[in-house]
Amino acid sequence: MLEKFLSQTTFTSQDDFVKNFHIKVPESFNFGYDVVDAWATQAPDKIALCWTNDLGVHHDFTFAELKDYTDRTASYFQSLGIGHGDMVMLILKRRYEFWFAIIALHKIGAVAIPATHLLTGKDIVYRNNAADIKAIVCAGEEIILKHVKDALPYSPSIKHLISAGPIVPHGFEDFQKGVLEAPPFVKPAHPNRNDDISLMYFTSGTTGEPKMVAHDFTYPLGHIATGCYWHNLHEDSLHLTVADTGWGKAVWGKLYGQWIAGATVFVYDFEKFHAADILQKIQDYHITSLCAPPTVFRFIIHEDLSRFDLSSLKYCTIAGEALNPSVFDTFYKLTGIKLMEGFGQTETTLTIATFPWMEPKPGSMGMPNPEYDVDLLKADGTPAAPNEQGQIVIRTSKGKPLGLFKEYYRNPGLTHEAWHDGIYYTGDVAWRDEDGYYWFVGRVDDVIKSSGYRIGPFEVESALMTHPAVMECAITGVPDEIRGQVVKATIVLAKDYRDVDKEHLVKTLQNHVKQVTAPYKYPRVIEFVDELPKTISGKIRRVEIRDKDNQKA
């Protein structure tokens, strides 16, 4: 399959990768036809999707079956009048119907809008009206159905509410019945052009309503670097990415690059995360490759790994937030596997990563994906020198790279604010060492300014994470009359430290940070909590902590 899109498919060094990695983009590329259906012809009996849930139900889907189901689903959508350019929201959790629906929407040239099941009625109303959503396909669970139905009276663009079951209430159409009874699929004569919108995510910033990040039909090709080279997948791989389908990381790790590589995608559909359950699945299904956010790995290393046979696991990647070196070191000691970090955004594909031919530096994101012309710019707009901090930017004067978003839908002002004069500004701050490795500092909004110093939250978090008392932590700035801001640590304690004298522990942790990093970075304020606020994708919501502290000030 790779030969369809690459002239050279194997690389031995970063220099080789940069010089020779070039993607051939077909005219009117469509992932449904050019990848899924192509595999159905080339290897019809190959398992594409290995799906199981926390109730013990299991289904395998071959590429031939996947073609059949997605054709049926596409035909069902056509029977409802859904076609080219129509917006369809998918609230399907980790249900296998998500894969049927998103590929079917690609096949008919419609726009898939994956969304988290945690949306309230108000959230759904905003999305429906902002994008003129025509149909919603959702898991048939009471709370999801209620929120979707509550939004209907305020959503004039909605023509169809579709439930995937088990509950199909009045006012909802039955997805299972519709797919089963669908007439033979007739492929549209011209389903899409490459620059048509195929996928859109609502992504929340620190202020204002969520932005609509629109990607075109070539976006999956941008994930060749993600699946084939960062995840290091091949046709014998069984890959698990821990992500809900409402998060952009799902198409990073559970769809596009993985199937271009010919790997089998493993999906574990669970309600509540338990690290031991993930380890059990790796053992029972002989999973070979794992990608997860740092949160997951932080919990994994606190499990007794000797209880599990993890011999099938060969490769692990990590993204979503910067990786604390202590997590890298502990996981490596326990498994012998080096965590390979990657960086990107909803607006991009994999942008910076530690690729298989590179020796990872714990805490570093790695080097740029050659699809992107990455640089670091200081506040005055000049390039940052080695070891200087700057905002991560992507230069686009030579054209839009594959995988970079098309626009913030219906918001040219916001698009121009982030992407102008041939430069896309990520809003993330990093520095680059003499070897060309990038090191994450924090979001532009997260950098703490205290007594004239600029302090990145990640470096303080990494220092705290080397103390055994700290399970997880978040560093934020709190207002201070004298210093402007002071460093605050919000900490979730490890089990063995939850009953110790907190006043003494505060001093111990402060002294520990002073020893590990520059003394001025130590947290003057420490708060112990049971859990940190997080997004559905597992990212720590520092903005929520800041907002609460600002309200108290």
ZIKA-V179443 format. One record per residue. RES is the residue in one small letter. PSI is psi in degrees with one decimal (NA if undefined). Layout:
# ZIKA-V179443
res psi
RES PSI
RES PSI
This chain:
# ZIKA-V179443
res psi
m -40.9
l -33.1
e -22.9
k -29.5
f -15.4
l 139.4
s -36.6
q 128.5
t -13.8
t 143.8
f 147.3
t -11.1
s 165.9
q -35.7
d -43.4
d -43.4
f -47.1
v -40.4
k -32.3
n 2.4
f 106.4
h 125.4
i 130.2
k 119.1
v 114.5
p 156.4
e 135.4
s 51.0
f 136.0
n 115.5
f -36.1
g -45.8
y -44.5
d -15.6
v -61.9
v -53.0
d -32.1
a -40.3
w -35.7
a -31.0
t -42.7
q -40.2
a 70.1
p -30.9
d 1.2
k 135.4
i 121.2
a -43.2
l 122.2
c 109.6
w 135.4
t 161.1
n -179.5
d 4.8
l 0.3
g 5.4
v 141.2
h 137.4
h 135.3
d 140.9
f 121.3
t 168.3
f -34.5
a -43.1
e -37.7
l -41.1
k -44.5
d -48.3
y -39.7
t -33.3
d -44.5
r -42.9
t -40.7
a -41.8
s -41.3
y -46.3
f -41.0
q -38.1
s -20.2
l 0.7
g 15.8
i 130.1
g -154.4
h 125.7
g -8.3
d 142.7
m 125.9
v 121.3
m 135.5
l 112.1
i 76.6
l 10.8
k -127.7
r 23.6
r 143.4
y -18.4
e -22.0
f -43.2
w -38.6
f -46.8
a -46.1
i -39.1
i -38.9
a -41.9
l -38.9
h -43.9
k -29.7
i 6.9
g 17.0
a 178.1
v 121.3
a 133.0
i 87.8
p 142.5
a 149.8
t 148.1
h -3.8
l -1.3
l 140.0
t 174.8
g -41.6
k -42.4
d -41.1
i -40.4
v -47.1
y -46.8
r -43.6
n -44.6
n -33.2
a -34.8
a 2.4
d 53.3
i 134.3
k -33.5
a 151.4
i 127.3
v 120.3
c 160.0
a 137.3
g 67.6
e 145.0
e -49.7
i -37.9
i -47.3
l -39.8
k -48.2
h -41.4
v -44.1
k -38.4
d -30.0
a -19.6
l -46.1
p -19.7
y 14.1
s 79.2
p -21.1
s -19.4
i 126.2
k -24.6
h 130.8
l 124.7
i 125.7
s 132.9
a 2.2
g 174.1
p -23.5
i 129.7
v 88.1
p 170.9
h 135.6
g -9.4
f 144.6
e 153.5
d 107.7
f -47.5
q -45.9
k -42.0
g -41.7
v -42.1
l -38.6
e 6.6
a 142.3
p 167.4
p 140.1
f 133.9
v 112.9
k 131.4
p 144.7
a -38.3
h 81.3
p -31.8
n 160.5
r 163.2
n -32.9
d 5.8
d 151.5
i 131.0
s -24.6
l 138.3
m 136.6
y 140.2
f 118.3
t 132.5
s 134.7
g -165.4
t -20.5
t 159.0
g -178.6
e 160.0
p 145.7
k 148.9
m 105.1
v 111.3
a 130.2
h 149.2
d -177.8
f -14.1
t -8.3
y -43.5
p -33.4
l -29.1
g -18.8
h 9.0
i -43.3
a -35.9
t -57.1
g -44.1
c -30.2
y -44.9
w -51.4
h -15.7
n 43.2
l 157.2
h -173.9
e -16.3
d 4.9
s 144.9
l 108.0
h 132.5
l 118.5
t 127.6
v 104.4
a 141.9
d 148.9
t -11.4
g -7.1
w 141.7
g -27.2
k -19.5
a -45.1
v -19.7
w -41.4
g -4.4
k 18.0
l -81.2
y -68.2
g -31.8
q -43.9
w -26.1
i -36.9
a -15.4
g 13.2
a 162.5
t 129.9
v 124.8
f 130.5
v 124.6
y 112.6
d 103.2
f 157.5
e -41.2
k 131.0
f 130.1
h 123.8
a -37.1
a -33.0
d -39.8
i -44.3
l -37.8
q -40.5
k -39.5
i -43.6
q -50.8
d -34.5
y -1.8
h 46.6
i 136.6
t -21.2
s 135.8
l 133.4
c 133.6
a 160.6
p 162.3
p -33.8
t -45.6
v -45.7
f -31.7
r -35.7
f -34.3
i -42.8
i -9.6
h 2.1
e 161.1
d 94.8
l -17.0
s -15.7
r -12.1
f 144.5
d 103.3
l 22.7
s -23.3
s -24.1
l 118.8
k -24.2
y 137.7
c 135.2
t 160.1
i 136.9
a 174.4
g -41.0
e 166.1
a 146.5
l 124.4
n 129.8
p -31.6
s -33.8
v -44.5
f -50.8
d -44.5
t -43.6
f -39.1
y -41.8
k -36.3
l -29.9
t -18.5
g 8.2
i 131.6
k 127.5
l 125.4
m 111.2
e 151.2
g 158.4
f 138.9
g -175.7
q 171.7
t -31.0
e -9.9
t 176.3
t -162.3
l 123.6
t -42.7
i 138.7
a 162.2
t 109.0
f 164.0
p -30.9
w -0.3
m 145.7
e 119.1
p 143.1
k 112.2
p 123.5
g -13.1
s 145.4
m -22.9
g -144.0
m 162.0
p 142.8
n 127.7
p -10.7
e -23.4
y 139.5
d 90.1
v 141.9
d 172.3
l 127.2
l 134.1
k 172.4
a -28.6
d 4.2
g 0.6
t 151.8
p 140.8
a 139.7
a 167.5
p 136.5
n 3.7
e 142.4
q 145.9
g 163.7
q 136.8
i 125.3
v 159.9
i 121.9
r 132.1
t 17.5
s -23.2
k 5.4
g 160.4
k 123.3
p 152.0
l 133.4
g -22.8
l 140.0
f 159.4
k -42.0
e 165.8
y 110.4
y 131.1
r 23.2
n 73.0
p -29.7
g -44.9
l -37.4
t -46.2
h -34.1
e -39.0
a -23.0
w 100.3
h 157.6
d 38.0
g 20.0
i 129.9
y 126.4
y 118.7
t -24.7
g 6.4
d 141.3
v 138.2
a 175.4
w 161.9
r 132.4
d -180.0
e -20.9
d -3.1
g 5.5
y 140.7
y 142.8
w 122.3
f 139.4
v -48.7
g 173.1
r 151.8
v -40.3
d -19.0
d -19.0
v 130.8
i 130.8
k 108.0
s 118.3
s 37.7
g -11.1
y 145.3
r 118.8
i 120.9
g 132.3
p -33.2
f -38.6
e -33.4
v -40.2
e -41.6
s -37.3
a -44.7
l -36.0
m -13.4
t -5.6
h 134.0
p -17.0
a -18.8
v 115.7
m -49.7
e 156.9
c 158.8
a 132.4
i 130.1
t 167.5
g 137.9
v 146.2
p 142.1
d 129.4
e -35.9
i -48.3
r -3.5
g -61.3
q 151.6
v 158.2
v 131.1
k 137.4
a 124.8
t 118.5
i 135.7
v 120.6
l 148.5
a 154.5
k -42.7
d -8.1
y 5.7
r -18.4
d 9.2
v 167.4
d 113.4
k -35.5
e -42.6
h -39.0
l -36.6
v -48.4
k -38.3
t -44.7
l -37.6
q -44.3
n -35.1
h -44.8
v -40.1
k -31.8
q -33.4
v -35.0
t -176.0
a 133.0
p -31.9
y -12.0
k -2.5
y 148.6
p 116.0
r -20.3
v 130.5
i 130.3
e 133.4
f 131.6
v 163.1
d -32.1
e 157.4
l 145.5
p 133.4
k 158.2
t 172.6
i -26.1
s -2.4
g 2.1
k 139.2
i 130.5
r 81.0
r -30.4
v -34.8
e -39.3
i -43.9
r -43.9
d -41.7
k -41.4
d -37.2
n -31.9
q -32.5
k -28.7
a NA
